[in-house]
Amino acid sequence: MADPTEPAPPGRVTAAAAAAAEETEDLNEAALALKGINMLLNNGFKESDELFRLYRSHSPLMSFGASFVSFLNAMMTFEEEKMQMAFEDLKATERLCESENSGVIETIKNKFRRNVMDRLQRQIIIADCQVYLAVLSFIKQELSSYIKGGWILRKAWKMYNKCYSDITHLQEGRRRRSSEQKVAAAPPPSTPPSSASSSDAPGHGRSSSPASSRSPRAHGIDPEALERLKGAVSFGYGLFHLCISMVPPHLLKIVNLLGFPGDRLQGLAALAYASESKDMKAPLATLALLWYHTVVQPFFALDGTDTQAGLREAKSILQQREAVYPNSSLFMFFKGRVQRLEITCALTSFRNALDLASGQREIQHVCLYEIVCQGSTGNLEGAVAVFMEVDGLFKRKNNQIELFAMKRAEKLRTPSLTRELCVLSVIEILYLWKALPNCSPAKLQAMTQVLRGIDDASSAGLKNLLLGAINGCLQNADEAVQLFHLAARDEVGRLSNSYVQPYACYELGCVLLSSPEASSAEKGRMLMLQAKEDYGGYDFENRLHVRIHSALPSMRAAPPPP
């Protein structure tokens, strides 16, 4: 069977791609590019690739669409050949955007639009290409590649920032002129009847007003095209702000040196704008928002104890887009994420996403990892079968989640697997993704009973960490403190659960920091710093550093000890 992610051979176009091209023949390139991305997200990877390549030489925008599909293909497979192809495609798009003799310029009639709108379009595409080239450079994991990638990102950010500012300025100028035109076109408040009748005479009608005679494309700028360009630049601009805002403190100085900002709210606002635009990156901005609300927010505990933050937004986005992406494996996966955070029917959604993601290894991998929870329902044979599939999906030796999944699968895929150990793994997942506070008190009590019945020395530290977290959710602060102390002192299970000790210090610090007693708050502050500085090389280390980074403002706001 052919690999669905394999690019189409040159000159060969499937019926679906040909039909899409025929349907969109009379549409502009922006609509055609958006159609190609929507086709991609509805599992039509090959059809999308063929459509973009069919029109690749038509314009820089379609060239970028083809390069993006090539880049996504490389990221999903991590095959050297496909990564090299993506690099060459992105560089080709860059060269096309930098050329002054491309075909698209010859078709643009308005000189001002050619000099402004097309220039902005090309700069945004160049910045997008540079971001993806930087990602390809980082994957090489060489010092020179990191340095090169960092400077490429710096250049891309400057272009995003400049384009964002220029487009915003153009929009404000249009709104100001529109407001002035409405004022100029309005009749005086005390117009005498004779004046009114004279305005109806030939040569004095409303159409002769200088303000009203201007078309929506005044000054050569199409307002719809301007809105689309704002959406195009808002994707990269917002993603930069959002990602930099989550950088751990020990990397923040380097990032600041490169000149990157990090305003989370501004990033979210820009992505929301992009997701509602008619640009080809609108669906990607939607996916970025879903990723933030269902993975990043709970993953990094960015909103402290507010575990419901983002769930309403994610559910709203999914409901709005359900008709457009009814069978998208990506959207089905995010639906499962929302359901899991709410502890509902996530397993069905993850299975549907797994079936729909035929040939898309990365999506298959995360779905299989999520399906580990079926062991807690008593289906131990099904759980072991899933664990056996993990090996075949292992691709990157430096990926934390893959390494963690491998270690867990190796430990659990044994004939002696018990339901209790499956429940332990499920609770561990709920803890790592900050979903425990969404469980009802009755379910938390049931988890407590199962955990207390586990007698496994290698899991003692993890068990106490999870029990401490559950007691924290149940407002049993004193018992939570004792359990976190036990977990922080665990040495036996350190090899199999390396993250338990630093996470226990962090959790203990969080509890003590919330204490009204100054001495307890000071102990909490010290434990938080200990978790940050005294441990290294454990699972999900960066995630804990981001959580500590997020807690720093409250630490600074705490009153100093007497």
Sequence and secondary structure as in RCSB ss.txt:
>XXXX:A:sequence
MADPTEPAPPGRVTAAAAAAAEETEDLNEAALALKGINMLLNNGFKESDELFRLYRSHSPLMSFGASFVSFLNAM
MTFEEEKMQMAFEDLKATERLCESENSGVIETIKNKFRRNVMDRLQRQIIIADCQVYLAVLSFIKQELSSYIKGG
WILRKAWKMYNKCYSDITHLQEGRRRRSSEQKVAAAPPPSTPPSSASSSDAPGHGRSSSPASSRSPRAHGIDPEA
LERLKGAVSFGYGLFHLCISMVPPHLLKIVNLLGFPGDRLQGLAALAYASESKDMKAPLATLALLWYHTVVQPFF
ALDGTDTQAGLREAKSILQQREAVYPNSSLFMFFKGRVQRLEITCALTSFRNALDLASGQREIQHVCLYEIVCQG
STGNLEGAVAVFMEVDGLFKRKNNQIELFAMKRAEKLRTPSLTRELCVLSVIEILYLWKALPNCSPAKLQAMTQV
LRGIDDASSAGLKNLLLGAINGCLQNADEAVQLFHLAARDEVGRLSNSYVQPYACYELGCVLLSSPEASSAEKGR
MLMLQAKEDYGGYDFENRLHVRIHSALPSMRAAPPPP
>XXXX:A:secstr
   TTS   TT   HHHHHHHHHTTTS HHHHHHHHHHHHHTT HHHHHHHHHHTGGG HHHHHHHHHHHHHHHH
HH  HHHHHHHHHHHHHHHHHHH S  HHHHT   HHHHHHHHHHHHHHHHHHHHHHHHHHHHHT  HHHHHHHH
HHHHHHHHHHHHHHHHHHHHHHHHHHHHHHHHHHHS  TT  HHHHHHTTSTT SGGG TTTTS TTGGG  HHH
HHHHHHHHHHHHHHHHHHHTT  HHHHHHHHHTT    HHHHHHHHHHHHTSSSTTHHHHHHHHHHIIIIIHHHH
TTTTT TTTTHHHHHHHHHHHTTT TT HHHHHHHHHHHHHTTSSHHHHHHHHHHH TT HHHHHHHHHHGGGGG
GGT HHHHHHHHHHHHHH   TT HHHHHHHHHHHHH STT  HHHHHHHHHHHHHHTT GGGS HHHHHHHHHH
HHT   GGGHHHHHHHHHHHHHHTT HHHHHHHHHHHHT  TTTTT TTHHHHHHHHHHHHHHT SSHHHHHHHH
HHHHHHHHS  S TTHHHHHHHHHHHHHHHHHS    
